[in-house]
Amino acid sequence: MSSVVCTGVWRIIDGQLVKRLTDTLPGVVVSHSDVTRDGRYVIAVLHSRHVTTAADHVTVYDVNTERVLFDDWTQSNVVQIMTTVDDDKVLEALPATRLRQ
């Protein structure tokens, strides 16, 4: 039996799933995520580990509309993500070996 991974928004007080932003295929896990201060956007890194390739999928969701605003499969080995103080930029931390290329 295969399971489906969900990128979701949970209400911490009672543990209820409030929004289900997307479902992904088996073998894909949410490795990192961040939420803007106003709760309007969720940034998630989905990691896929297949036999031939391993890739990180950086996705930005609009929580209100539950739509994907940005989608990028070209990243790999994302160590950390965060937003700037003004929530106008997403920063990705990559391994030092990747930065030297």
Backbone hydrogen bonds, N-H to C=O, Kabsch-Sander energy under -0.5 kcal/mol:
donor,donor_aa,acceptor,acceptor_aa,energy
5,V,24,T,-0.9
7,T,22,T,-2.0
8,G,6,C,-0.8
9,V,19,K,-2.5
10,W,8,G,-0.5
11,R,16,Q,-3.1
12,I,10,W,-0.7
15,G,11,R,-1.8
16,Q,11,R,-0.7
18,V,9,V,-2.9
18,V,16,Q,-0.6
19,K,9,V,-1.5
21,L,7,T,-2.4
21,L,19,K,-0.6
22,T,7,T,-1.1
24,T,5,V,-2.4
28,V,25,L,-1.4
29,V,47,H,-2.2
31,S,29,V,-0.8
31,S,45,V,-2.5
32,H,45,V,-1.1
34,D,43,I,-2.2
36,T,41,Y,-2.1
39,G,36,T,-1.9
42,V,61,Y,-1.8
43,I,34,D,-2.9
44,A,42,V,-0.5
44,A,59,T,-2.7
45,V,32,H,-2.9
46,L,44,A,-0.6
46,L,57,H,-2.7
47,H,29,V,-3.5
47,H,45,V,-0.5
48,S,46,L,-0.5
48,S,55,A,-2.8
49,R,27,G,-1.3
50,H,48,S,-0.6
50,H,53,T,-2.5
55,A,48,S,-1.9
56,D,75,Q,-2.4
57,H,46,L,-3.2
58,V,56,D,-0.6
58,V,72,D,-2.4
59,T,44,A,-2.7
59,T,57,H,-0.6
60,V,70,F,-2.2
61,Y,42,V,-3.1
62,D,67,R,-2.8
63,V,40,R,-2.9
63,V,61,Y,-0.7
64,N,40,R,-0.5
66,E,62,D,-1.7
67,R,62,D,-0.9
69,L,60,V,-3.4
70,F,60,V,-1.3
72,D,58,V,-2.0
75,Q,56,D,-0.7
79,V,93,A,-3.3
80,Q,93,A,-1.1
82,M,91,L,-1.9
84,T,89,K,-1.8
87,D,84,T,-1.9
91,L,82,M,-3.5
93,A,80,Q,-3.4
94,L,92,E,-0.5
98,R,95,P,-0.8
99,L,95,P,-1.3
100,R,96,A,-1.2
101,Q,98,R,-0.8
